[in-house]
Amino acid sequence: MAVKWCVIGAGGIADRRMIPALKSDLDNQVVALMDRKVEVAKRLGKKYGVKYYTDEETMLKETECDAVYIGTPVYRHYSQAMLALKYGRHVFIEKPLGLNAKESEEILKAFKNAGKQLTVGYMMKHHNLHERAKAMVKRGDIGAVSSIRLQFSCWYPKIDGAWRQVKSLGGGGALMDLGVHCIELAEYVLGEEIKAVKGLISKKTFDYEVEDSAVLAFKTLSGALGHIDVNFNIPDDASESKLEIYGDKGYIICKGTLGQEEKGKMLYLYSPQGDYVAAQNRTAGKPKIYYGNKGNLYLKQVKKFNSIINGGAPDYSFAEKAVAVQKIVDEIYAQNGVE
Ligand SMILES: NC(=O)c1ccc[n+]([C@@H]2O[C@H](COP(=O)([O-])OP(=O)(O)OC[C@H]3O[C@@H](n4cnc5c(N)ncnc54)[C@H](O)[C@@H]3O)[C@@H](O)[C@H]2O)c1
């Protein structure tokens, strides 16, 4: 039987990615959607041929469904996740889980107590090249990891009414929106936790309340060092996402793999070295190249969610990671004197 979904917040990512992913799959069925803007609710209700609402509680009361997808601005995640739980539904919530670690922990605790599934939309780990990178790191294909770097950016100028540009609505700026993906992905591909972090945030280019750029330096439990750059102030054409992992026997470099599509490529070089070469005149080996599968990352995360809810027992590992990510973000804001 197909999993029946209600959607809360039917704008941006829900309309562009999540609802089409659910609609494309026979194992899933969107039965109703809700948006606080009546024109959005009506337009998308018609577009997807489902009942639409402007009040989430009315939708949940009137609609039989197994799961709720929450794609609203971050400041609404807490109350809407708790409401869906009150009505006994499993929840798939967009990243970041809550406005801060406290909210996120409370959401997770409530779902654990109720035994309902909670998953957070960090879809980039499902990219075939990131899964491959994780497996290669685990197998020791680049030896022991020495360092990791991630870069993720876009152009996001001041827009009147944009919730991401207001601290109380989005929780923060580039760090909260883009940095969270990088932190989650770094821990995922390395298969280990970040144990220490230092970060700087800046309002360099745009005149909005939150940071338009952030840089993080971190150390993992095994002692590998990491670096993350996230920017709202680099033109889209100049933004090439990168994930680079260097080990004591080679590298894995992913280019253009961070984002909403399963695209880009990975370069893999295995080149163990014995002696120090003072002349620095070696000829570098040729990396192997792998490509993104062009699959649907959003459908992949839904399939994973479905396998958990159909399996009988919740799996909170991804949601726990999402809470850990928020703790790191909170720490960086605290280091920068931002409440
Ligand atoms: N995983 C990803 O690829 C990805 C990409 C973009 C955004 N996101 C996340 O998705 C969430 C939404 O981001 P977006 O870019 O789609 O935002 P958006 O502003 O484009 O869309 C949000 C929608 O929610 C509606 N809305 C606002 N308040 C509401 C409320 N109280 N109840 C119901 N609907 C309400 C708005 O009318 C709008 O239609 C955020 O958490 C964001 O971080 C995830």
PDBQT file of the ligand as one rigid body, heavy atoms in Angstrom, charges set to zero:
ROOT
HETATM    1  N1  LIG A 401      16.767  20.078   1.280  1.00  0.00    +0.000 N 
HETATM    2  C1  LIG A 401      16.755  21.008   0.357  1.00  0.00    +0.000 C 
HETATM    3  O1  LIG A 401      17.183  20.824  -0.767  1.00  0.00    +0.000 OA
HETATM    4  C2  LIG A 401      16.147  22.341   0.671  1.00  0.00    +0.000 A 
HETATM    5  C3  LIG A 401      16.171  23.353  -0.313  1.00  0.00    +0.000 A 
HETATM    6  C4  LIG A 401      15.514  24.552  -0.028  1.00  0.00    +0.000 A 
HETATM    7  C5  LIG A 401      14.896  24.743   1.179  1.00  0.00    +0.000 A 
HETATM    8  N2  LIG A 401      14.953  23.748   2.118  1.00  0.00    +0.000 N 
HETATM    9  C6  LIG A 401      14.297  23.910   3.410  1.00  0.00    +0.000 C 
HETATM   10  O2  LIG A 401      12.885  23.826   3.198  1.00  0.00    +0.000 OA
HETATM   11  C7  LIG A 401      12.194  24.713   4.066  1.00  0.00    +0.000 C 
HETATM   12  C8  LIG A 401      11.387  25.693   3.223  1.00  0.00    +0.000 C 
HETATM   13  O3  LIG A 401      12.279  26.405   2.385  1.00  0.00    +0.000 OA
HETATM   14  P1  LIG A 401      11.768  26.990   0.969  1.00  0.00    +0.000 P 
HETATM   15  O4  LIG A 401      12.976  27.424   0.261  1.00  0.00    +0.000 OA
HETATM   16  O5  LIG A 401      10.864  26.031   0.323  1.00  0.00    +0.000 OA
HETATM   17  O6  LIG A 401      10.951  28.251   1.489  1.00  0.00    +0.000 OA
HETATM   18  P2  LIG A 401       9.882  29.071   0.677  1.00  0.00    +0.000 P 
HETATM   19  O7  LIG A 401       9.737  30.355   1.390  1.00  0.00    +0.000 OA
HETATM   20  O8  LIG A 401      10.219  29.080  -0.775  1.00  0.00    +0.000 OA
HETATM   21  O9  LIG A 401       8.549  28.211   0.813  1.00  0.00    +0.000 OA
HETATM   22  C9  LIG A 401       7.945  28.013   2.063  1.00  0.00    +0.000 C 
HETATM   23  C10 LIG A 401       6.432  27.883   1.886  1.00  0.00    +0.000 C 
HETATM   24  O10 LIG A 401       5.872  27.747   3.183  1.00  0.00    +0.000 OA
HETATM   25  C11 LIG A 401       4.731  28.606   3.274  1.00  0.00    +0.000 C 
HETATM   26  N3  LIG A 401       4.559  28.974   4.665  1.00  0.00    +0.000 N 
HETATM   27  C12 LIG A 401       5.152  29.944   5.377  1.00  0.00    +0.000 A 
HETATM   28  N4  LIG A 401       4.738  29.907   6.654  1.00  0.00    +0.000 NA
HETATM   29  C13 LIG A 401       3.855  28.893   6.735  1.00  0.00    +0.000 A 
HETATM   30  C14 LIG A 401       3.080  28.362   7.778  1.00  0.00    +0.000 A 
HETATM   31  N5  LIG A 401       3.133  28.863   9.015  1.00  0.00    +0.000 N 
HETATM   32  N6  LIG A 401       2.294  27.290   7.515  1.00  0.00    +0.000 NA
HETATM   33  C15 LIG A 401       2.243  26.786   6.265  1.00  0.00    +0.000 A 
HETATM   34  N7  LIG A 401       2.924  27.265   5.227  1.00  0.00    +0.000 NA
HETATM   35  C16 LIG A 401       3.722  28.305   5.470  1.00  0.00    +0.000 A 
HETATM   36  C17 LIG A 401       5.022  29.783   2.374  1.00  0.00    +0.000 C 
HETATM   37  O11 LIG A 401       3.831  30.426   1.977  1.00  0.00    +0.000 OA
HETATM   38  C18 LIG A 401       5.771  29.099   1.236  1.00  0.00    +0.000 C 
HETATM   39  O12 LIG A 401       4.866  28.678   0.242  1.00  0.00    +0.000 OA
HETATM   40  C19 LIG A 401      13.282  25.346   4.933  1.00  0.00    +0.000 C 
HETATM   41  O13 LIG A 401      13.459  24.590   6.093  1.00  0.00    +0.000 OA
HETATM   42  C20 LIG A 401      14.528  25.258   4.059  1.00  0.00    +0.000 C 
HETATM   43  O14 LIG A 401      15.728  25.288   4.783  1.00  0.00    +0.000 OA
HETATM   44  C21 LIG A 401      15.540  22.556   1.871  1.00  0.00    +0.000 A 
ENDROOT
TORSDOF 0
